[in-house]
Amino acid sequence: MTATPGATPESRGDRVGTLRARLRIPEERLKAVNDVLLDPESRVINELLAVVAKYGTPEEINAKAAEAGRLESLMARLKEQDSPYLDDVKWLIAERDAGAFVTVDEYRREVLGPKAETMSFKNDFAVTLEISAAQYFPWLIAEARQAIDRRELMPGRFIRVRKMKESEADDGDLLAFAAAMQVMGASYVETLDTKGTDGSNVHLGGPATITGYFGGVGQPNRHPLKWLDEFLYYYTNYGVRQVLNINPGTVLVGYLLHKLGIDNEFKISVFMGNDNPYAAFWTLIGAKLFSRDDGRSPLIGFNWSNSVNNETIEITAEFRRALGFEDVVRFEHHIVETWKSIVIQPYNRRAELVELAAHVKNISAKHEGGDPEVERTREHPSDILDYFRDKSEIVASGEMDLLLRNYLDKHDAVNRTARALTERGLSFVAAPKLHHRA
């Protein structure tokens, strides 16, 4: 519909102001929501509370998680299991304490030369360096060894998409990775096994039914409660706090769990398809409604769809700030993607990131693949479908070294992004206890 002919800017402004007033949410609407939440006969809430109650009170649950996640507890369990990864964690601690990793100041001098001493870096807008997916603990150690040898940066944030039951049973892989994250001071996210690829929707399978996924990745019926149960298991037994979230139902479950007093956190996956400011507004409205009195929300990572442009992120940053979430909700933006099975290639958003990083706070630069010019040369380019393969099958195929090469290509892409930011006088967050030290 076109504007009324002859309407002046002033009259259009008055009309906009009149329309805006109609958007106010009456308090009785909020009361109706509270009535459902507090109704003792509300099945949707009662079933959620019953799952939580299996694990104790929120205070008891948080205490179990805190104890399970202590570095000393993780190391003790690795020793009890006679895990081959225990020595690797000890090696990482020793290298960290010996100052083997390049510091941020040293890195800047190596990139910029003497100019680094006089440049002012925008630390308030530091971009978190993120890598995905860090499937296997030995990959992390290979990455750390390369970082020491080449004076490179380790990411400040790691995403895992490995099957958690497989990781739990794999010589302490789950324990070792959690321990390494504490040693490095990095944040990390695990992906629960209750997800769309677990057969939760019995009518969907592989490519022959791919259009069935257009209505959602697939966590139907009671699967949000199963997701909740699985999260509380790993939270109380391993201290895993941050998990991936792919479905509106489990997003709401995450909000409600945090509102109850449990210190869970989650990041929303790219597979949620948040690709415009209005989708983001809806998600952040929910986060605000269920935030705690101190302003905290369990939503700490918001992964954009690959299709978003800088303007969408800039607009969303405005109301993220207005809602009090600028320092709470990190925008996680894919800079590069796996070469196969997810986007049209070549895909590289580094130049756009550099423009954003100068004026939008709390961004994470996610590296899901190597740079396109590298990927196209590989015998086995990175493929997002590799995330869903069993380790036993990968080993039997003889492709584990090829997948490690893919991961190290992602590490290289992380460091290219750090260099690009540094050359523009912009800042980054690498593994804090390795690189951000005096």
C-alpha positions as CSV (number, residue, x, y, z in Angstrom):
1,M,0.0,0.0,0.0
2,T,1.4,3.4,-0.9
3,A,1.3,6.5,1.3
4,T,-1.7,8.9,1.0
5,P,-0.9,11.4,-1.8
6,G,-0.1,14.8,-0.5
7,A,0.6,13.6,3.1
8,T,3.3,15.8,4.7
9,P,6.2,14.4,6.7
10,E,4.7,16.0,9.8
11,S,1.3,14.3,9.3
12,R,3.0,11.0,8.6
13,G,4.9,11.5,11.9
14,D,1.7,12.2,13.8
15,R,0.2,9.0,12.3
16,V,3.2,6.9,13.3
17,G,3.0,8.3,16.9
18,T,-0.7,7.4,17.1
19,L,-0.1,3.9,15.7
20,R,2.7,3.3,18.2
21,A,0.4,4.0,21.2
22,R,-1.7,1.0,20.1
23,L,1.2,-1.4,20.7
24,R,1.2,-1.1,24.5
25,I,0.6,-4.4,26.2
26,P,-2.1,-4.1,28.9
27,E,-1.2,-5.5,32.3
28,E,-4.1,-7.9,32.2
29,R,-2.5,-9.6,29.2
30,L,0.6,-10.3,31.4
31,K,-1.7,-11.4,34.2
32,A,-3.2,-14.0,31.9
33,V,0.3,-15.5,31.3
34,N,1.1,-15.5,35.0
35,D,-2.2,-17.2,35.6
36,V,-1.2,-20.1,33.4
37,L,2.3,-20.3,34.9
38,L,0.9,-20.4,38.4
39,D,-2.1,-22.6,37.9
40,P,-1.6,-25.8,39.9
41,E,-3.7,-27.7,37.3
42,S,-1.5,-26.5,34.3
43,R,-0.2,-29.6,32.7
44,V,2.4,-27.9,30.5
45,I,4.1,-26.4,33.7
46,N,3.5,-29.4,36.0
47,E,5.2,-31.8,33.7
48,L,8.3,-29.5,33.4
49,L,8.4,-29.1,37.2
50,A,8.2,-32.9,37.7
51,V,11.3,-33.4,35.6
52,V,13.2,-30.7,37.6
53,A,12.1,-32.1,40.9
54,K,13.7,-35.5,40.1
55,Y,17.1,-33.8,40.5
56,G,16.3,-31.8,43.7
57,T,15.7,-28.2,44.5
58,P,17.3,-25.5,42.3
59,E,19.8,-24.9,45.0
60,E,20.7,-28.6,45.3
61,I,20.9,-28.9,41.5
62,N,23.3,-25.9,41.2
63,A,25.5,-27.2,44.1
64,K,25.8,-30.6,42.4
65,A,26.7,-28.9,39.1
66,A,29.3,-26.7,40.8
67,E,31.0,-29.6,42.4
68,A,30.9,-31.8,39.3
69,G,32.4,-29.0,37.2
70,R,35.3,-28.1,39.4
71,L,38.6,-28.6,37.7
72,E,39.8,-30.7,40.6
73,S,36.7,-32.9,40.3
74,L,37.2,-33.4,36.6
75,M,40.9,-34.2,37.0
76,A,40.1,-36.7,39.8
77,R,37.6,-38.5,37.6
78,L,40.0,-38.6,34.7
79,K,42.5,-40.3,37.0
80,E,39.9,-42.7,38.3
81,Q,39.1,-43.7,34.8
82,D,42.8,-44.1,33.9
83,S,42.0,-41.8,31.0
84,P,44.7,-41.3,28.4
85,Y,43.7,-37.7,28.2
86,L,44.7,-36.8,31.7
87,D,48.3,-36.2,30.7
88,D,47.2,-34.0,27.9
89,V,45.3,-31.8,30.3
90,K,48.3,-31.7,32.6
91,W,50.5,-30.7,29.6
92,L,48.1,-27.9,28.7
93,I,48.3,-26.6,32.3
94,A,52.1,-26.7,32.3
95,E,52.3,-24.9,28.9
96,R,49.9,-22.2,30.1
97,D,51.8,-21.7,33.4
98,A,55.1,-21.6,31.5
99,G,53.8,-18.8,29.3
100,A,54.2,-20.8,26.1
101,F,51.3,-19.1,24.3
102,V,51.6,-15.8,22.6
103,T,50.1,-12.9,24.6
104,V,47.7,-10.4,22.9
105,D,50.3,-7.7,23.1
106,E,53.0,-9.9,21.6
107,Y,50.5,-11.0,18.8
108,R,49.7,-7.4,18.0
109,R,53.4,-6.5,17.7
110,E,54.0,-9.4,15.4
111,V,51.1,-8.3,13.2
112,L,51.6,-4.6,13.2
113,G,55.3,-4.1,14.2
114,P,56.2,-0.9,16.1
115,K,52.9,0.7,15.2
116,A,51.2,-1.6,17.8
117,E,52.8,0.4,20.6
118,T,50.9,3.6,19.6
119,M,47.6,2.2,18.4
120,S,44.5,2.4,20.5
121,F,42.4,-0.8,20.3
122,K,38.6,-0.8,20.7
123,N,38.5,-3.3,23.6
124,D,34.9,-2.4,24.5
125,F,33.9,-3.9,21.2
126,A,36.1,-7.0,21.4
127,V,35.0,-9.9,19.1
128,T,35.0,-13.3,20.6
129,L,36.9,-15.8,18.4
130,E,34.8,-18.9,18.1
131,I,35.3,-22.3,16.4
132,S,32.9,-25.1,15.6
133,A,32.8,-28.0,15.9
134,A,35.5,-29.1,18.3
135,Q,34.3,-32.7,18.2
136,Y,37.2,-34.6,19.8
137,F,39.5,-33.7,22.7
138,P,42.7,-34.8,20.9
139,W,41.9,-32.2,18.2
140,L,42.0,-29.5,20.9
141,I,45.5,-30.6,21.9
142,A,46.7,-30.7,18.3
143,E,45.4,-27.2,17.9
144,A,47.1,-26.0,21.0
145,R,50.5,-27.5,19.9
146,Q,50.2,-25.7,16.6
147,A,49.3,-22.5,18.3
148,I,52.4,-22.7,20.4
149,D,54.7,-23.6,17.5
150,R,53.3,-20.9,15.2
151,R,52.6,-18.2,17.7
152,E,48.8,-18.4,17.0
153,L,45.7,-17.7,19.0
154,M,43.4,-20.3,20.5
155,P,39.7,-19.4,20.2
156,G,37.9,-17.9,23.2
157,R,34.8,-20.0,22.5
158,F,34.3,-23.6,21.4
159,I,31.2,-25.3,20.0
160,R,30.7,-29.1,20.2
161,V,28.2,-31.1,18.2
162,R,29.4,-34.6,19.1
163,K,27.0,-37.2,20.4
164,M,27.3,-36.7,24.2
165,K,26.7,-40.4,25.1
166,E,29.5,-41.3,22.8
167,S,31.8,-38.6,24.2
168,E,30.9,-39.7,27.8
169,A,32.0,-43.3,27.0
170,D,35.1,-42.3,25.1
171,D,38.0,-42.6,27.6
172,G,36.9,-39.4,29.4
173,D,36.6,-37.2,26.4
174,L,33.7,-35.2,27.9
175,L,35.6,-34.7,31.2
176,A,38.9,-33.8,29.5
177,F,37.2,-31.2,27.2
178,A,35.4,-29.6,30.2
179,A,38.7,-29.5,32.1
180,A,40.6,-28.0,29.2
181,M,38.1,-25.2,28.9
182,Q,38.7,-24.2,32.5
183,V,42.4,-24.3,32.0
184,M,42.1,-22.0,29.0
185,G,39.4,-19.8,30.5
186,A,37.3,-20.4,27.4
187,S,33.5,-20.8,27.1
188,Y,32.1,-23.8,25.4
189,V,28.7,-25.3,24.3
190,E,27.7,-28.9,24.1
191,T,24.9,-30.3,21.9
192,L,22.5,-32.6,23.7
193,D,21.6,-35.9,21.9
194,T,17.9,-34.9,22.0
195,K,17.8,-33.1,18.7
196,G,16.1,-33.2,15.3
197,T,18.5,-35.8,13.9
198,D,17.9,-38.3,16.7
199,G,14.8,-39.7,15.1
200,S,12.4,-37.7,17.3
201,N,10.1,-37.1,14.4
202,V,9.3,-40.6,13.1
203,H,8.0,-39.4,9.8
204,L,11.3,-37.7,8.8
205,G,14.5,-39.3,7.6
206,G,17.2,-38.3,5.1
207,P,17.1,-36.3,1.9
208,A,14.0,-38.1,0.7
209,T,12.0,-36.3,3.4
210,I,14.0,-33.1,3.6
211,T,11.0,-30.8,3.0
212,G,9.5,-32.1,6.1
213,Y,12.1,-30.3,8.1
214,F,10.9,-26.9,6.8
215,G,8.4,-26.7,9.6
216,G,11.1,-27.2,12.2
217,V,14.2,-29.3,13.0
218,G,12.1,-31.7,15.0
219,Q,11.6,-31.9,18.8
220,P,7.9,-32.9,18.9
221,N,5.5,-33.9,21.6
222,R,7.4,-34.8,24.8
223,H,10.9,-34.2,23.4
224,P,11.3,-30.8,25.2
225,L,10.9,-32.7,28.5
226,K,13.4,-35.3,27.3
227,W,15.8,-32.4,26.4
228,L,15.3,-30.9,29.8
229,D,16.0,-34.3,31.5
230,E,19.1,-34.8,29.5
231,F,20.4,-31.3,30.2
232,L,19.9,-31.8,34.0
233,Y,21.8,-35.1,33.8
234,Y,24.9,-33.5,32.2
235,Y,24.6,-30.4,34.3
236,T,24.6,-32.2,37.6
237,N,27.1,-34.9,36.6
238,Y,29.6,-32.9,34.6
239,G,28.9,-29.3,35.3
240,V,27.9,-28.7,31.6
241,R,26.2,-25.3,31.7
242,Q,25.8,-24.2,28.1
243,V,24.0,-26.3,25.5
244,L,22.8,-25.7,22.0
245,N,19.1,-24.9,21.5
246,I,17.3,-25.4,18.2
247,N,13.5,-25.4,18.9
248,P,11.1,-22.7,20.2
249,G,9.8,-25.2,22.8
250,T,13.2,-26.0,24.3
251,V,14.1,-22.3,24.2
252,L,11.1,-21.6,26.4
253,V,12.0,-24.6,28.6
254,G,15.5,-23.0,29.0
255,Y,13.9,-19.7,30.0
256,L,11.6,-21.3,32.6
257,L,14.4,-23.4,34.0
258,H,16.5,-20.3,34.6
259,K,13.6,-18.5,36.1
260,L,13.3,-21.3,38.7
261,G,16.8,-20.5,39.9
262,I,18.9,-23.1,38.0
263,D,22.0,-21.5,36.5
264,N,21.6,-23.0,33.0
265,E,22.7,-21.2,29.9
266,F,22.1,-21.9,26.2
267,K,22.9,-20.6,22.7
268,I,20.4,-20.6,19.9
269,S,21.5,-22.5,16.8
270,V,21.8,-21.2,13.3
271,F,19.2,-24.0,12.6
272,M,16.5,-21.9,14.4
273,G,16.6,-19.6,11.3
274,N,16.6,-16.2,13.0
275,D,17.1,-14.1,9.8
276,N,15.4,-10.8,10.5
277,P,15.0,-8.2,13.3
278,Y,11.4,-9.3,14.1
279,A,12.4,-12.9,14.7
280,A,15.1,-11.6,16.9
281,F,12.7,-9.3,18.7
282,W,10.3,-12.1,19.5
283,T,13.2,-14.2,20.9
284,L,14.5,-11.4,23.1
285,I,11.0,-10.5,24.3
286,G,10.7,-14.0,25.7
287,A,14.2,-13.6,27.2
288,K,13.1,-10.4,28.9
289,L,9.8,-11.8,30.2
290,F,11.6,-14.6,32.0
291,S,14.8,-12.8,33.0
292,R,15.8,-12.6,36.6
293,D,15.6,-9.5,38.8
294,D,19.3,-8.9,38.2
295,G,18.8,-8.8,34.5
296,R,20.3,-12.2,33.8
297,S,19.0,-14.5,31.1
298,P,20.0,-18.1,30.1
299,L,20.1,-16.9,26.5
300,I,23.8,-16.0,26.2
301,G,24.4,-16.8,22.6
302,F,22.2,-15.9,19.6
303,N,23.3,-17.5,16.4
304,W,22.1,-15.7,13.3
305,S,20.9,-17.3,10.1
306,N,23.6,-17.3,7.4
307,S,21.4,-15.0,5.3
308,V,21.4,-12.0,7.6
309,N,23.1,-8.7,6.6
310,N,24.8,-6.1,8.7
311,E,21.7,-3.9,8.9
312,T,19.7,-6.7,10.5
313,I,22.4,-7.1,13.2
314,E,22.6,-3.3,13.7
315,I,18.9,-2.9,14.1
316,T,18.7,-5.8,16.5
317,A,21.6,-4.4,18.5
318,E,19.5,-1.3,19.2
319,F,16.7,-3.1,20.9
320,R,19.1,-5.6,22.5
321,R,20.6,-2.6,24.3
322,A,17.1,-1.2,25.1
323,L,16.1,-4.5,26.7
324,G,19.3,-4.5,28.9
325,F,20.9,-7.4,27.1
326,E,23.9,-5.9,25.4
327,D,26.3,-7.5,27.8
328,V,24.1,-10.6,28.3
329,V,23.2,-11.9,24.8
330,R,26.1,-12.4,22.4
331,F,25.5,-12.2,18.7
332,E,27.1,-15.3,17.1
333,H,27.7,-14.7,13.4
334,H,29.1,-17.3,11.0
335,I,32.2,-15.9,9.2
336,V,33.0,-19.1,7.3
337,E,31.0,-22.3,6.9
338,T,31.7,-25.9,6.1
339,W,32.4,-26.3,2.4
340,K,29.6,-28.9,1.9
341,S,26.0,-29.4,2.9
342,I,25.0,-26.0,4.4
343,V,25.5,-23.0,2.2
344,I,26.3,-22.0,-1.4
345,Q,30.0,-21.5,-1.6
346,P,32.2,-19.4,-1.5
347,Y,31.0,-18.0,1.8
348,N,33.2,-15.6,3.7
349,R,31.7,-12.7,5.9
350,R,35.0,-11.5,7.4
351,A,34.9,-8.1,5.7
352,E,31.4,-7.5,6.9
353,L,32.4,-8.5,10.5
354,V,35.2,-6.0,10.5
355,E,32.7,-3.3,9.6
356,L,30.3,-4.4,12.4
357,A,33.0,-4.8,15.0
358,A,33.7,-1.1,15.1
359,H,30.3,-0.2,16.5
360,V,28.3,-3.3,17.6
361,K,29.3,-4.8,20.9
362,N,29.3,-8.4,22.1
363,I,29.8,-10.3,18.8
364,S,31.2,-13.7,18.3
365,A,32.9,-14.6,15.1
366,K,32.0,-18.2,14.4
367,H,34.3,-20.3,12.2
368,E,32.5,-23.4,11.0
369,G,34.9,-24.0,8.0
370,G,38.2,-23.0,6.5
371,D,38.5,-20.1,4.1
372,P,37.0,-21.0,0.8
373,E,40.3,-20.8,-1.1
374,V,41.7,-23.4,1.3
375,E,38.7,-25.7,1.4
376,R,38.5,-26.1,-2.4
377,T,41.9,-27.6,-2.4
378,R,41.3,-30.3,0.2
379,E,41.0,-34.0,-0.5
380,H,38.1,-34.0,2.0
381,P,36.6,-30.5,2.3
382,S,34.7,-29.8,5.5
383,D,31.2,-31.2,5.6
384,I,28.5,-30.5,8.2
385,L,27.2,-34.0,7.8
386,D,30.5,-35.2,9.3
387,Y,29.2,-33.9,12.7
388,F,26.6,-36.7,12.8
389,R,28.9,-39.6,12.1
390,D,29.9,-42.1,14.8
391,K,33.5,-42.0,15.8
392,S,33.8,-45.7,15.2
393,E,32.7,-45.3,11.6
394,I,35.1,-42.4,11.0
395,V,38.0,-44.4,12.4
396,A,37.0,-47.5,10.3
397,S,36.9,-45.3,7.2
398,G,40.4,-44.0,7.8
399,E,39.2,-40.4,7.6
400,M,40.0,-39.1,11.1
401,D,43.1,-37.4,10.0
402,L,41.2,-35.7,7.2
403,L,38.6,-34.4,9.6
404,L,41.4,-33.1,11.9
405,R,42.8,-31.3,8.9
406,N,39.3,-29.7,8.4
407,Y,39.3,-28.6,12.1
408,L,42.8,-27.1,11.8
409,D,41.7,-25.2,8.7
410,K,39.0,-23.6,10.9
411,H,41.6,-22.7,13.4
412,D,43.6,-21.0,10.6
413,A,40.4,-19.1,9.7
414,V,40.1,-17.9,13.3
415,N,43.6,-16.5,13.1
416,R,42.9,-14.8,9.8
417,T,40.0,-13.1,11.4
418,A,42.1,-12.0,14.4
419,R,44.6,-10.5,12.0
420,A,42.0,-8.7,10.1
421,L,40.6,-7.2,13.3
422,T,44.0,-6.2,14.6
423,E,45.0,-4.5,11.3
424,R,41.9,-2.3,11.7
425,G,42.6,-1.4,15.3
426,L,39.9,-3.7,16.6
427,S,40.0,-6.1,19.5
428,F,39.2,-9.8,20.0
429,V,38.8,-12.3,22.8
430,A,41.0,-15.4,22.5
431,A,41.4,-18.1,25.2
432,P,41.7,-15.7,28.1
433,K,44.0,-17.7,30.4
434,L,46.4,-18.4,27.5
435,H,46.6,-15.1,25.7
436,H,45.0,-12.3,27.8
437,R,47.7,-12.3,30.5
438,A,50.1,-9.7,31.7
